[in-house]
Amino acid sequence: MATSQNLLEENIISLLGLESLPNEEKAAILDKMTELIQKRTMLRVVEMLSEEDAQTLANTPMAPAEMVAFAAEKVGNFENILMEEILKAKQEMLNAAQQVG
């Protein structure tokens, strides 16, 4: 079983043994994972924000990078939350792949 540090450092495509997929498919997998991690992270962050900050986040048009910067400024442990969600998503993908294969 891979350690948490290995999971964080290793590319999910390599972990899943999908290096032979066409680049478009690899990009699609990475895009879906990134979207999932962003959503999960932001859901956790919103719960930690003050009502005023949550309203600002909800009502101010922001690019994803701006949302991350806002969240990181308002939530002191944002990076830890992000790493936890990355680790969780990678572990879920590995578990699913092991059940299939």
C-alpha positions in Angstrom: 0.0 0.0 0.0 1.3 3.4 -0.9 2.1 5.9 1.9 0.3 9.2 2.1 3.5 11.0 1.1 3.9 8.7 -1.9 0.3 9.4 -2.9 0.7 13.1 -2.7 3.9 13.1 -4.7 3.0 10.5 -7.4 1.1 11.4 -10.5 -2.4 9.7 -10.5 -2.0 8.6 -14.1 1.2 6.7 -13.1 -0.4 5.3 -9.9 -3.3 3.9 -11.9 -1.0 2.5 -14.6 -2.7 4.6 -17.3 0.4 5.9 -19.0 -0.5 4.2 -22.3 -3.8 6.1 -22.7 -4.0 8.8 -25.3 -3.0 12.3 -24.0 -6.6 13.6 -24.5 -7.9 10.8 -22.2 -5.2 11.5 -19.6 -6.0 15.2 -19.7 -9.7 14.4 -19.2 -9.0 12.3 -16.2 -6.8 15.0 -14.6 -9.5 17.6 -15.4 -12.2 15.6 -13.7 -10.0 14.9 -10.7 -9.0 18.6 -10.4 -12.7 19.6 -10.6 -13.7 17.1 -7.9 -10.9 18.2 -5.6 -11.7 21.9 -6.1 -15.4 21.2 -5.3 -14.7 19.2 -2.2 -12.1 21.6 -0.9 -14.4 24.6 -1.4 -17.3 22.9 0.3 -15.1 22.4 3.4 -13.8 25.9 3.2 -17.3 27.5 2.9 -18.3 25.7 6.2 -15.3 27.5 7.9 -15.9 31.0 6.6 -17.8 33.7 8.4 -21.2 34.5 7.1 -19.9 37.7 5.5 -17.0 35.9 3.8 -19.3 33.1 2.6 -21.6 35.7 1.0 -18.7 37.4 -0.6 -17.5 34.2 -2.1 -21.0 33.2 -3.3 -21.8 36.6 -4.7 -18.6 37.8 -6.2 -17.6 36.6 -9.7 -14.2 35.0 -9.3 -12.0 32.9 -11.5 -10.9 29.6 -9.8 -7.5 31.0 -9.0 -9.1 34.0 -7.3 -11.4 31.7 -5.3 -8.4 29.7 -4.1 -6.5 32.9 -3.1 -9.6 34.2 -1.2 -10.1 30.9 0.6 -6.4 30.6 1.4 -6.5 34.1 2.9 -9.6 33.5 5.0 -8.9 29.9 6.2 -5.5 29.4 7.9 -5.3 25.7 7.2 -6.4 25.9 3.6 -3.3 24.1 2.3 -3.8 21.2 4.7 -7.5 20.9 3.6 -6.4 20.9 0.0 -3.7 18.2 0.6 -6.3 16.1 2.5 -8.7 16.3 -0.4 -6.0 15.4 -3.0 -4.9 12.4 -0.9 -8.6 11.3 -0.4 -9.3 11.5 -4.1 -6.2 9.6 -5.1 -6.9 6.9 -2.5 -10.5 6.6 -3.8 -9.3 6.2 -7.4 -6.7 3.6 -6.4 -9.2 1.6 -4.4 -11.7 1.7 -7.3 -9.0 0.6 -9.7 -8.0 -2.3 -7.4 -11.6 -3.5 -7.1 -12.0 -3.5 -10.9 -8.6 -5.1 -11.7 
